[in-house]
Amino acid sequence: MSESSPPPNSLPLAKRLRYCLEAAGFFIVIGFFKLFALDRASAIGGWIGRNLIAPTPMSRRAIANLTAAFPEKSAAEIGAIVRGMWDNLGRVLAEYAHLDKIHMTGVDPRIEVVGKEHVDRAQASGKGFLIVSGHFANWEIMPSAGGDVGLAAGVIVRPTNNPYVRRWLEKLRIRNSRAEQIAKGPSGTRRIFALLRRGGAAQLLADQRASEGILVPFFGRDAFTTPAPAALALKLGATVLPVCNTRLNGSRFLIRVYPPIELPNSGDSDRDLIALTAAITQFIEARVRERPHEWLWIHKRWVREDAPLRKRAQALRESNKATEPN
C-alpha cells in the first residue's frame, strides 16, 4: 500500500462510500469483459472507446494537447488520433479482464520482444539497470514479458486512489509479472536504490507530470518531468534501457528494447541530471511521434506559464542560484 494511502477502514464514511461505488462500477465493467474471449473483449472495448467516448467532452484535453504538439496537423488528423487513442484505451480496459492470457510464452504467445540482447548485456554487466518507458499501447504487459523471461525487476507504480481497485490491481500485477510492486514515494525510492545497488533491475514509466520534477522540453514545451531515473542512474552508474511497446493487431504486442542511453559525465551533477532527464524524455517523444494514437494525450502533461506550480519551481531555481558559492 502506498505511503499516502490510508487503509479503507480509516477513511471517512462518505469517502468510503464513494470508493465503494467507484469500485462496484469498475468491477461490473471488468465482469462484462470477462464474458468474452480476449480478442473479442478487446475489440468491443476499442469500439466503445472510439465511438462512445471519443465524441464526448472527455476528449477536450487530448485535442488541445495534440493541437499544440502537432500544429501542422489538420483538425481531421487530430480527430483521427483522438479516436485511435480512445480505441487503444478501451482495449486496455478490456484487457485488464484477461491480463493473465497475454504472455510471450505458452500455447498462444501474444508478445514479441526485439532487442533482448540489450537486457542480456545489462544483466551480464553485474550492475543495476533501469528499464524506462511510457504509457504506450497496453503498458501493463511489459512487466509480464519480463516475468516470462525470468527478469526479476521491481516495478515502480503509482497506486490508484481507490483502495479496493488498488488491492485488485496489485494482486493482478504480481500474479502476472511475478515482480515486486514498488509504490512511488520516499520509501519506494530507497527500495529502488537498494535494488539497483545490488545489481537488480527496476522498470518505470517516465512520461507523466511530476509535481516536484524538473522542466525539460517535451514537444517543444517545457514539461515537469521526474528526475528520479536519471538521478538513480547517475548516482549508481546504472544502465538506462529505453523500451517501447506497440500494439500489433488486437491483443498482440511488440516490445522493443533500444540500446542504452549514454550517461552524461560533464563534471557538473546538476547539468548531467537535466541532460539525462531530457534524453529520456526525447526518447519518449520520438516514440509518441511514431504512433501518437497509442499514447495518453489526456494527461495534464504541461502547465501554463502563469500556473502556481511553474512559478514555485522558478522561484526555487532562483533561490538555489542565489545561494550558490561564487
C-alpha positions in Angstrom: 0.0 0.0 0.0 1.3 3.5 -0.8 2.7 5.7 1.9 0.0 8.3 1.2 -2.9 5.9 1.0 -4.5 5.0 4.4 -6.4 1.7 4.8 -10.1 1.9 3.8 -11.4 1.5 7.4 -9.6 4.7 8.5 -11.3 6.8 5.8 -14.3 9.0 6.4 -17.6 7.2 5.8 -18.5 9.5 2.8 -15.2 8.7 1.1 -15.5 5.0 1.8 -19.0 5.0 0.2 -17.7 6.9 -2.8 -14.8 4.4 -3.3 -17.2 1.5 -2.9 -19.5 2.9 -5.6 -16.5 3.5 -7.9 -15.1 0.0 -7.3 -18.5 -1.5 -7.9 -18.7 0.2 -11.3 -15.2 -0.8 -12.2 -15.7 -4.5 -11.3 -19.0 -4.5 -13.2 -17.1 -3.4 -16.3 -14.4 -6.0 -15.7 -17.0 -8.7 -15.2 -18.7 -7.6 -18.5 -15.4 -8.0 -20.5 -14.8 -11.4 -18.8 -17.9 -12.7 -20.6 -16.0 -12.6 -23.9 -12.8 -14.2 -25.2 -9.7 -11.9 -25.1 -9.7 -10.7 -28.7 -13.5 -10.2 -28.7 -13.4 -8.3 -25.4 -10.5 -6.1 -26.8 -12.4 -5.3 -30.0 -15.6 -4.4 -28.0 -13.5 -2.1 -25.7 -12.0 -0.4 -28.8 -15.4 0.1 -30.4 -16.7 1.7 -27.2 -13.7 3.9 -26.9 -13.7 5.4 -30.4 -17.5 5.5 -30.9 -18.9 6.3 -27.5 -16.2 8.1 -25.6 -14.1 9.9 -28.3 -17.0 12.3 -29.3 -17.6 13.4 -25.7 -16.0 16.4 -23.7 -13.6 13.8 -22.3 -11.5 14.4 -25.5 -11.1 18.2 -24.9 -7.7 18.0 -23.2 -6.4 15.4 -25.8 -7.4 17.7 -28.6 -5.8 20.7 -27.0 -2.6 18.8 -26.3 -2.4 17.3 -29.8 -3.1 20.7 -31.4 -0.2 22.2 -29.5 2.1 19.2 -30.2 1.3 18.9 -33.9 0.4 22.4 -35.2 0.9 21.2 -38.7 -1.9 18.6 -38.5 -5.4 19.4 -39.6 -8.5 19.1 -37.4 -9.4 15.8 -39.2 -6.0 14.3 -38.5 -6.2 15.4 -34.8 -9.6 13.8 -34.6 -8.3 10.5 -36.1 -5.6 10.4 -33.5 -8.1 11.1 -30.7 -10.3 8.3 -31.9 -7.3 5.9 -32.1 -6.3 6.9 -28.6 -9.7 6.1 -27.2 -9.8 2.8 -29.2 -6.5 1.8 -27.5 -7.7 2.9 -24.0 -10.9 1.0 -24.5 -8.9 -2.1 -25.4 -6.5 -1.6 -22.4 -9.5 -1.6 -20.0 -11.0 -4.7 -21.6 -7.6 -6.4 -21.5 -7.4 -6.0 -17.7 -10.1 -8.7 -17.5 -7.8 -11.1 -19.4 -4.3 -9.9 -18.5 -3.3 -13.4 -17.4 -3.7 -14.6 -21.0 -1.2 -12.1 -22.5 2.3 -13.6 -22.4 5.2 -14.2 -24.7 5.4 -17.9 -23.9 2.9 -20.7 -23.9 0.4 -22.1 -26.4 -0.6 -18.7 -27.8 2.2 -16.2 -27.3 1.0 -12.7 -27.8 4.1 -10.7 -27.0 7.2 -10.4 -29.3 10.4 -8.9 -27.9 13.0 -7.3 -30.1 16.4 -6.2 -28.7 16.5 -8.6 -25.8 20.3 -8.7 -26.2 20.5 -5.3 -24.6 18.8 -6.7 -21.5 21.2 -9.7 -21.5 24.2 -7.4 -21.7 22.9 -5.2 -18.9 22.3 -8.3 -16.7 25.8 -9.7 -17.6 27.5 -6.4 -16.5 26.6 -7.1 -12.9 25.4 -3.5 -12.4 21.9 -2.5 -11.8 19.8 -1.2 -14.7 16.7 0.8 -15.2 14.1 0.0 -17.9 12.3 3.2 -18.8 9.3 3.6 -20.9 5.9 5.4 -21.2 2.2 4.7 -21.4 2.4 3.1 -24.8 -0.2 0.7 -26.2 -1.0 -1.6 -23.2 1.7 -0.6 -20.7 0.7 -3.3 -18.3 2.0 -6.2 -20.4 5.7 -5.1 -20.2 6.3 -6.4 -16.7 4.5 -9.6 -17.8 7.1 -10.1 -20.6 9.9 -9.6 -18.1 8.4 -12.3 -15.8 8.2 -14.7 -18.8 12.0 -14.5 -19.3 12.9 -14.6 -15.6 13.7 -10.9 -15.3 13.1 -10.2 -11.6 12.7 -6.5 -11.9 10.9 -4.3 -9.4 8.1 -2.3 -11.0 7.5 1.3 -9.9 3.8 2.1 -9.7 1.6 5.0 -8.8 -1.2 3.2 -6.8 -4.7 4.3 -7.7 -6.5 6.3 -5.1 -9.4 3.8 -4.8 -8.1 1.3 -2.2 -10.4 -1.5 -3.4 -9.4 -1.2 -7.0 -5.8 -0.8 -5.9 -5.8 -4.0 -4.0 -7.2 -5.9 -7.0 -4.6 -4.3 -9.4 -1.7 -5.2 -7.0 -2.7 -8.8 -6.9 -3.3 -8.9 -10.7 0.1 -7.4 -11.4 2.0 -9.6 -9.0 0.3 -12.7 -10.4 1.1 -11.9 -14.0 4.6 -10.4 -13.7 6.0 -12.0 -10.6 7.6 -8.6 -10.0 7.9 -6.6 -6.8 5.4 -3.7 -6.9 7.2 -0.6 -5.5 5.0 2.4 -4.8 6.2 5.9 -5.7 7.4 7.9 -2.7 10.4 8.2 -0.4 10.4 4.6 0.8 9.9 3.4 -2.8 12.9 5.4 -3.9 15.0 3.9 -1.1 13.8 0.4 -2.2 14.8 1.1 -5.8 18.2 2.4 -4.7 18.9 -0.8 -2.7 17.7 -3.0 -5.6 19.9 -1.3 -8.2 22.9 -1.1 -5.9 23.0 -4.9 -5.6 22.7 -5.4 -9.4 19.0 -5.7 -9.7 16.6 -4.1 -12.2 13.7 -1.7 -12.0 11.0 -0.8 -14.5 9.3 2.6 -14.5 7.1 4.8 -16.8 8.7 8.3 -17.0 6.1 10.2 -19.1 3.7 11.7 -16.5 3.9 15.1 -15.0 5.8 15.2 -11.7 4.8 18.0 -9.3 8.4 18.1 -7.9 10.0 17.4 -11.2 12.3 19.5 -13.3 11.5 21.3 -16.6 12.7 19.7 -19.8 11.4 20.1 -23.3 8.6 17.8 -24.5 7.1 18.5 -27.9 8.6 22.0 -27.9 7.2 23.0 -24.5 8.7 22.7 -21.0 7.1 19.9 -19.0 7.6 19.0 -15.4 9.4 15.6 -15.5 10.6 13.2 -12.9 14.4 13.3 -12.5 14.3 10.0 -10.4 15.6 7.6 -13.2 18.4 10.0 -14.1 19.3 10.6 -10.5 19.4 6.9 -9.7 21.4 6.0 -12.8 24.0 8.8 -12.3 24.4 8.0 -8.6 24.9 4.3 -9.1 26.3 4.2 -12.7 23.2 2.1 -13.6 22.4 1.3 -17.2 19.3 3.1 -18.6 17.5 0.9 -21.1 14.7 2.6 -23.1 11.8 0.4 -24.1 8.7 0.9 -26.2 5.6 -1.2 -26.5 3.4 -1.2 -29.6 0.1 -2.9 -30.5 0.5 -5.2 -33.5 -3.1 -6.5 -34.0 -5.8 -6.7 -31.5 -4.3 -8.0 -28.3 -0.8 -8.8 -29.7 2.2 -6.6 -28.9 5.8 -5.9 -29.9 8.1 -4.8 -27.1 11.3 -3.2 -28.5 14.4 -2.7 -26.3 16.7 0.0 -27.5 20.4 0.5 -26.9 21.3 2.1 -23.5 21.1 5.8 -23.2 24.7 7.1 -22.6 25.2 8.6 -19.2 26.5 12.2 -19.4 29.7 13.0 -17.4 30.3 16.7 -17.6 31.6 17.1 -14.1 28.5 19.1 -13.2 26.0 16.9 -11.4 23.0 19.3 -11.9 23.8 19.7 -15.6 24.1 15.9 -16.0 20.8 15.3 -14.2 19.0 17.7 -16.6 20.7 16.3 -19.7 19.9 12.7 -18.8 16.3 13.5 -17.9 16.0 15.4 -21.2 17.5 12.4 -23.1 14.9 10.0 -21.6 12.1 12.5 -22.4 13.4 12.8 -26.0 13.2 9.1 -26.4 9.6 9.0 -25.2 8.7 11.9 -27.5 10.2 10.2 -30.5 8.2 7.0 -29.9 5.0 9.1 -29.4 5.6 10.8 -32.7 5.8 7.4 -34.4 2.5 6.2 -33.0 0.6 9.1 -31.4 -2.7 7.2 -31.1 -1.1 4.8 -28.7 -0.1 7.4 -26.1 -2.2 9.0 -23.3 -2.9 12.5 -24.5 -5.4 13.0 -21.7 -2.5 13.5 -19.3 -2.2 17.0 -17.8 1.4 16.9 -19.0 2.1 20.6 -19.5 1.5 23.6 -17.2 0.7 27.2 -18.2 3.3 29.9 -17.8 1.3 31.5 -15.0 0.5 28.3 -13.1 1.4 28.3 -9.4 3.4 25.1 -9.8 5.6 26.6 -12.5 6.1 29.8 -10.5 7.1 27.8 -7.5 9.7 25.9 -9.5 11.1 29.1 -11.0 11.3 30.7 -7.5 13.1 27.6 -6.2 15.6 27.7 -9.0 16.3 31.4 -8.5 16.7 30.8 -4.7 19.2 28.0 -5.4 21.2 30.1 -7.8 21.3 32.9 -5.2 22.8 30.6 -2.6 25.4 29.0 -4.9 29.0 29.9 -4.0 30.8 32.2 -6.4 
